[in-house]
């Protein structure tokens, strides 16, 4: 029988809360992702969690969040002597340091507040009973940093966005369209798009019927615009469309032919799953969680991010072969529908929690 879980989430609840609710009646979820204001979030977590902990036989606290959500999860687990399990979508040691650098530029007060919460988050993570991460690469990185047994760090993927299935494929152009979707608030992703542009520019020069679209906003968007304006000839620029933030990204997926995603820092990017769900072959670098998402030669191509020639060759191969694009797109769609369904992820989360709790109880009984 599965353990009974109290799950707290403050961000993208569909990644953790929804899968658990799909498969388990033994999970009590408190989701504050839609609530604005720290005090309101704290009140919701406390007012919902305490009655559950007093009335139900809870076996573990699972937290998917940081800041006050992580603090409250830690305090509740300590107060009720329960294992605390941390769900991570990325490497906090790397991602949060990048954000700290940004906060320093905003001002000393913003920097100090963020620094305090960063230190608290790391403190809580390093005192967790177990950790559930999204990729094998992230597990390997954390094994060197987080002082828990390696078998207490579990890998569970993220679920796909089922709403993308509601859209139909549309065409806004007769050109073959290469698409990138990214978050330009991160320098490493910005650098990845610049690398993509260098490779794509050569493809565009050789193929006048190809276009490249980049969807995604953020603080590096203006820098990306300047890069395009200064680095590429006008005929190439004319077929590079920097869309910025896009409200309906599903339309972009369904009107594209190839998905290109290069990044110098990532966990297990949603955009790759989304592209595969929308029947797009994916060209991505063989790093981070991407190499676990894409099956090289079957659902797309894994490339060396430092090799412009290889990136160009793989893009050209897909551009020139519609049948290969279609076959790889179908393979990718089938792969994510199976491996990243909410039910599959929910079952894996429950199994991960059960194994962490069982190992924790075993270690306590041996003491």
C-alpha positions, 0 to 999 in steps of 0.5 A, spaced: 500 500 500 502 506 498 504 512 503 499 517 504 502 524 502 501 531 504 504 535 497 505 542 497 506 546 491 507 554 489 509 553 482 507 549 476 502 545 480 501 541 473 507 538 474 506 535 481 500 536 484 496 534 477 499 527 476 498 525 484 491 527 484 490 522 477 493 516 481 492 517 488 486 518 493 492 517 499 495 524 497 493 531 500 495 537 496 495 544 497 497 548 491 498 556 492 501 557 485 494 561 483 495 565 489 498 572 489 501 575 495 506 571 500 501 572 506 496 569 503 500 563 500 502 562 507 495 562 510 493 557 505 498 553 506 498 553 514 490 553 514 490 547 509 496 543 512 495 543 519 488 540 519 490 534 514 496 533 519 492 532 525 486 528 522 490 524 517 495 518 518 500 522 513 507 518 512 511 524 508 511 531 506 513 532 499 514 540 497 515 542 490 517 550 491 521 554 494 521 560 499 516 560 504 513 554 501 519 550 502 520 553 509 513 551 511 514 544 508 520 543 513 517 546 519 511 542 518 515 536 517 519 537 523 513 539 527 510 532 526 516 528 525 515 526 518 520 525 512 521 531 507 522 530 500 524 535 495 521 535 488 526 539 483 526 541 476 533 544 476 539 545 479 538 550 485 546 551 485 546 553 478 540 556 477 539 560 483 546 563 483 544 566 476 538 569 479 543 572 485 547 575 479 541 579 476 538 581 483 545 584 485 544 589 479 537 590 481 539 593 488 542 591 494 536 590 498 533 585 493 539 582 493 540 581 500 532 578 501 534 573 495 540 571 498 537 569 504 531 565 501 537 562 497 541 560 503 534 557 506 532 553 500 539 550 500 539 549 507 532 545 507 534 541 501 540 539 504 536 536 510 531 533 506 530 525 507 530 525 499 530 528 493 526 527 486 529 530 480 527 530 473 533 527 469 539 522 470 544 528 469 541 532 475 541 526 479 548 525 478 550 533 479 546 533 486 549 526 488 556 530 489 552 536 493 546 534 497 548 529 503 543 524 502 544 517 500 544 516 492 539 511 492 534 517 496 535 521 490 530 519 485 528 520 477 521 522 475 520 525 469 515 531 468 508 530 465 506 533 458 501 539 457 495 535 454 492 542 452 497 542 446 493 536 443 487 540 443 490 544 437 490 542 430 496 543 425 496 550 421 500 553 416 501 560 416 507 560 410 509 555 404 516 555 407 519 550 411 519 553 418 524 551 424 522 553 431 525 555 437 521 556 444 525 558 450 526 563 456 530 569 454 531 571 462 536 566 462 543 567 459 545 560 458 538 559 454 540 566 450 547 564 448 543 557 446 539 561 441 545 565 439 548 559 437 542 556 434 542 563 429 549 562 427 547 555 425 541 556 422 543 563 418 548 558 414 542 554 412 537 560 410 543 562 406 542 555 402 535 555 402 531 561 400 524 557 402 526 556 409 524 560 415 526 561 423 522 563 428 524 564 435 518 564 441 520 567 448 521 573 451 525 576 457 531 580 459 535 578 453 530 579 448 533 586 446 540 583 446 538 578 441 534 583 436 541 587 436 545 580 435 540 579 429 540 586 426 548 586 426 550 579 424 546 577 419 545 579 411 538 582 410 536 577 406 537 572 412 534 577 417 528 577 413 526 570 414 528 570 422 522 572 426 523 574 433 516 573 436 518 575 443 513 572 448 507 568 445 501 567 449 498 561 444 505 557 443 501 551 441 500 555 434 507 556 433 508 548 434 503 546 430 505 551 424 512 549 424 516 543 421 522 542 425 524 544 432 531 546 434 533 547 441 540 549 444 542 551 451 548 551 456 544 550 462 537 546 463 534 540 467 528 537 463 525 542 458 518 542 457 519 545 450 522 539 448 516 535 450 511 540 447 515 540 440 515 532 440 507 532 443 506 536 437 509 531 432 515 535 431 522 532 430 527 535 435 534 537 434 538 539 440 544 538 444 546 532 447 546 535 454 542 535 460 535 532 460 535 533 453 539 527 451 534 523 455 528 526 452 530 525 444 532 518 442 538 520 437 536 518 430 529 516 432 525 522 434 530 527 432 538 528 433 542 529 438 548 534 436 554 537 439 553 544 441 560 546 439 559 543 432 556 548 427 557 544 422 553 538 425 547 542 427 547 545 420 547 538 417 542 535 421 537 541 420 538 540 412 537 533 413 530 534 416 529 540 411 530 536 405 526 530 407 519 531 409 518 523 410 523 523 415 520 529 419 514 526 419 516 519 421 520 522 427 515 526 429 510 521 430 515 517 434 516 523 438 509 524 439 508 516 441 514 516 446 512 522 450 504 520 450 507 514 453 513 516 458 510 523 460 503 522 461 500 524 467 498 517 470 505 515 468 508 520 472 504 520 478 505 512 479 512 514 478 512 519 484 508 515 488 513 509 487 519 514 489 516 517 495 514 510 497 522 507 496 524 514 500 520 513 506 521 505 506 529 506 506 528 512 511 524 507 516 529 502 515 535 506 516 532 509 523 530 502 525 538 500 524 540 505 529 
